[in-house]
């Protein structure tokens, strides 16, 4: 079958790989109809090469049609249309039963001390072949494949795989009081959805991003926007008085700025894999300009919610400021299956309350994936969200 595969730093290829197939009685084989490039895929493209292998199949946002099921799968059959959560969870372990599917004890990657395995996401998360391919093997399919209807277009359901529940969880973790203010740093796909969710829930939402077309997209959905600049924190305080009640960081470790951290990240990528892994596990730092801005901007007693991914083992934090301001900090990988029943009605509502029909900027063939990785990373051609069709 054909798939997008990692070949090295900033190198993705459209290649032939071994066919996906049933390997366990609990598996399903899904023919992919739509798959997307996620912002966190860019971390593999740019930074996490020491944990990748040439030929690894990428992608963790996918949906399609069930082709075949293992003999212990009882809830699916060939022909069912399904969307696949990015984290692989069993549904019955101690963590899953408590709504912490991203920490599933059945699929935890204990070799690296990590939580649940992901599709298409390096040794750190199990090196499971991903969904940017013609077919995908789905483990624990009775729990890990969400059946959806056949009437609506793929993009109405595709985002249930990752970015929609990630945005929803980020807003829930932000703990915004009724009628309160939420600032969202980063108006990429997750930030766009988080801002729209906040507006839908009745909050005053302010979106911050340096890219004009991202601010324009947010503005179409009634969201007040600001450019990201040196005085952004002051602007937020001026708008809100004390500062926002909550700040959601939807940017993460590759934020613009922090030149010293950027240099260290680049230097780590030049080391041999074994040495680079040790460096990342013990000495790596993130670009924290957005995180520090969030901490500075939020009001005293407020909450900072991290949806953006951070990986630095030695990333400095302004602990004195956090303690003095009595800031709450919530974060973590999304527990996708915890939010499925809550979010399904939004995807199927004819009124499209979260604007899912206005998010995809580029719809291309899977074969065009390698060039779209570069376009998305460099934010060229007004690229915000890429969906690919095998």
N, C-alpha and C positions, 0 to 999 in steps of 0.2 A: 504494500500500500504506500501511498505518498503521504508525507508529513513534513512539518517544519522542524528542523533539528538544529541544536546548538553546535557550532563548530569552533568557537573561540570568542574572545572579547569582541563585541560589536560585529559578530559574524553569525548569521542565521542562513540556513540553506533549505531549499525545497528538494527533498531527496526521497529515495525509495528505502523503506525500512521493513523489517519483518512484520507480517500481518498480525494485528491484534487477534487474540483468540481466547476462548474460555479456558481458564487454568484451574478453577476451583468450582465446586458445585454451587457456590453462592454468587458466582459471577454472572454478569450479563454482557453481551456484545452489542454495542450501539453504533449505528451508522451515523456519522456526524453530519448535520445539516447546517449548523452555524457554530462558529467558534470566534472568540474575541482575543485581542491583545490587551492585557491588563497592565496598569502602571507598574505592578510588582514584577511583571515579566521583564521590565527594563532593568531591574536589579540583577537578573541573570545575564542580561545583555551587556551590562557595564561592570558590575562589581563582584558577583559571586562565582566567577569562573573557577576558583580553586576547588569548588565542590561540584563542578560539572564535568561531564565526559563528552568527547566529540561523538556526535550522533544521538545524544539524548533528545527525545521527543518532547517538545515544549507544549505549554498551554494548559490552563486550568479553568477556563470559562467555555463550556460547551453544552450543546444539546443535540438531540437527534431522534432516530427511530430505532427501537429495539429490533435486532436481527435474530438473536438467539439468547437463550437463558440456560444456566446450569440447572441440574436436576434437583437442587434444593431451593430454587427460587420459586416462590408461590404467588407473589403479588404482581408479576409482570409477565407479559407474553409478547411474542413477535408482533410487530406492528404498533405497539404502544409508543406514543410520543413522550419523551422524557427530557428533563433538564438535570444536569449533574452538578451537585455541590463540589466546590474545589477541594474541601477537606474530606478525607475518606474516614467515615465513622461507622461503627457497628450498630448503634442504636440501643444496645442492651447493657453495656458495661456501666460501672459506677459513675464515670464522668458523663457519659451520654445521658444517663437517666437523670442527671442533674443539670441538663442543658448546656454542658460544656463539651460539645462534640469536637471542638478543635483540640481537645486534650484526650480524645478517645484512647482508652487503655488497651484496646485491641490492636490499634494501628500505630501506637506511639513509636517513634524512631529512637529507640533507647540507645543505640550506638553513639548518637550525637546529643543525647539528653534533650530531645525535642518532643513536641506534642504529636498530634495526629499526622499521618502521612498526607501529602498533597499530590494531586496530579501534576506532572510536568515540572517538578520544582527541586531538582538537585539532590545530592546525597543527603543533605540535611533533613529532607522531608521524604525520604524513602526511595528516591529515584524511580518513581512510578511513571511509565510513559503517559504523556499528556494528550490533550484533546485537540491540538492543532494538527489534525490528521483526518484521514478518511474514516477510520474506525477507532473505537475506544473500548478497552476492557474495563468494566466497572465492577470493582469488588464490593461485597456486601450490598448487592444490588437491590434487595427488597427495601433497604433503608436509604441507600445512596443514589437511587434514581427516582426523581420526583415526576410522577405522571401528570401531564398537562393536556389540555384540549387540542383539537386539530384545527380550530377555526381561525385563530388569531395568528399574525405573523410571528416569526421566531423572536424578533427583538422584544416582543412583549414578555417573553418568558426567559430569554437567555440570561438576563441580568440577575435572575434568582440564583444563579450559580455562584455569584460572588459579590459584585459591586452594590447591588441593591440591599441585601442583608448586611453587608459591611457598613454601608451608610446608615441604615436603620439602627444597627447596634451602636454605632458611634454617637448618634443623636441620643439614644436611650442612656448611654453611659455619661453623656454630658450633663444629665440631670438638670435640665433647664426648668426653672419654676414657671408656673402658669403665667402666660403673657410676658415672659422674660426675654432676654436678648441672647442670641447665639451668634458668635463670629466663627466663620469657617475659613481657615487658611488653606488655600489651594482649591481651584475650581476645575480640576480634572474630573474624570467620570464620577469618582466617589464623592468628591466635594460638591459637584453639581447636584447629585441626588440627595446628599445630606442637607444642602441648603433648601432644596424643594421640600424635603420631609419636614424640616423645621418650620417652613412657611405654612405647610399643610396643618401642622399641629398648633398653629397660632402664635408662634414666636416671632419676634422681630429678628430678622436674619441679615447679617452683613457678610458678604463674600469678599475675600481678598485674594488677588492674583495679579501677577505682573503682565499677563498675556491678555491683550485687548479682546480677542475673539471669545475667550473664556468668560470674561466679564460680560460681554454682550449676550452670550447664551444665558447666563444667570439672570441678567436684567430682563430678558423676555419672560421670565417666570416670577417677576415681581420682587426680585431680590436686590437690595441695595448693594453696590459694589464699591470697592476701593482698590487702587493700584497698590502693590507692595513696595513701600519706600521707607526711608529712614524715619519718617514721622508717622508711620502707620499706627503705632501704639498710641501716640498722642491724638491722632484722628479718632481712633476708637473710643478713647476716654472722652473726647469732646462730644461725640455723638451720644454716648450712653451715660455720661456723668461719672459714675464710679468705675466704669469698665464693663465689658460684657459679663453677664451672669455665668456664661460658659464659653469656652473656646474649643473648637474641634480642629485638630491638626490633621489635614488630609494630604500632607506632602510627604513627610518622612525623611529618610536619611540622605536623600540626594537633593535636598533643597539648594537653590542658588545661594551664593554667598559662602561663608566659612572657608576661605581659601586654604587655610592651613589643613583643615580636615580633608578638603578635596585633594590636596597634594598627597596626604598620607593614604587616602583611598586608592589613588592612582599608583602610588609606589607599591602598595601591597599586591596589586594586580600584576606586577612585573616579577614577583618572586616565584620560585618553583612551588608547585601546588602544595606539597607537604609543609613547606616553610610558611607559605601564605596562610594555610589553614590555621597553623599555630598562632600566627600574628593576628588573624581575625578573631580567634577565640580568646586571646589574652590581652591584645594591645589596641585593637581597632577603635576608631572614633567615628562618629557620624557628623554630618553637616547639620548643625543645630540652630541655625539662625531663626528658623520658623518656630521651633520648639521654645526657644528662649523668648521670642516675641509673644508667643501664646501665654507663657507664664507671666510675662511683664504686663500684658494687656488685661488679663482676666481680673475681675474685681476681687477684693479681699473676701475670702470665704467661698469663692467660686470654684468651678470644676474645669479641668483641662482633660479632654478626651482625645486619645491618640488612635486614629485609624490608619495614618501613614505608618509604614514599616520602619523600625529602627533595629540595627544589628550590632552597633558598636559595643564591645565589651568594656571599653574604658571611656565612654562618652561622659564628659563632665556635665554636672547638673547644678543649677544655682540653688543649692539646698537652703541657704540662709533665707533667700527671698521666698521660696516655697513654704518654709516653716513660718516665717513672719507673717505671710499673707494668708496662712491657713488654707492653702490650696489643696483640693482633692484631685488626684490623678487616676484616671481609669484608662485601660488599654487592653490590647490582646487580639489575637486572631479571631475572626468572626466565627461564631457558632451557627453556621448556616441553617442547619435543620431546626434550630430553636425558633426561627422567624418565618419559616415557610408558610404556616397556616395564617399568620398575620398579614403577610405580604401578597399572597396569591390574589386576594380580592382587588388590590391595587392594580395588578397586572391585567386583570380581566375587566376592569371597570371601563365601559365605553367612554366615559368622560376623561379617562387617562389623567387622574389627579396629580401624578408625579411627573407628567410630561415625558413618558418613555418613548413617545414618537419623536421627540426632539432631543436626541442624545448622540445618535450615530452620525458621524460626519463622513466616514469612509466605509463603503461596502464593496469588497473586492473578492477576487478568487483567492483560494489558499496559495496558489502559485505565486501571487504577488506579495505574499507575506514578508519575505526578506526585505524588500524595499520599504514596506510599511513600518517595519520595526524602526528603521532609520528615520522615516518621516515622523513617526509618533514621538520618538525620543527627542528629536530636534524641534518639535512643534512647528514643523513646516506645513504649508498648504492648509492652515487653519484646522489642523488635525486635533480632535479631542477624543473620539472613540472609534476604533477600527473593528469591524465585524467582517469575518472571512467565511466564504462558502467553498467547501471542498468540491 
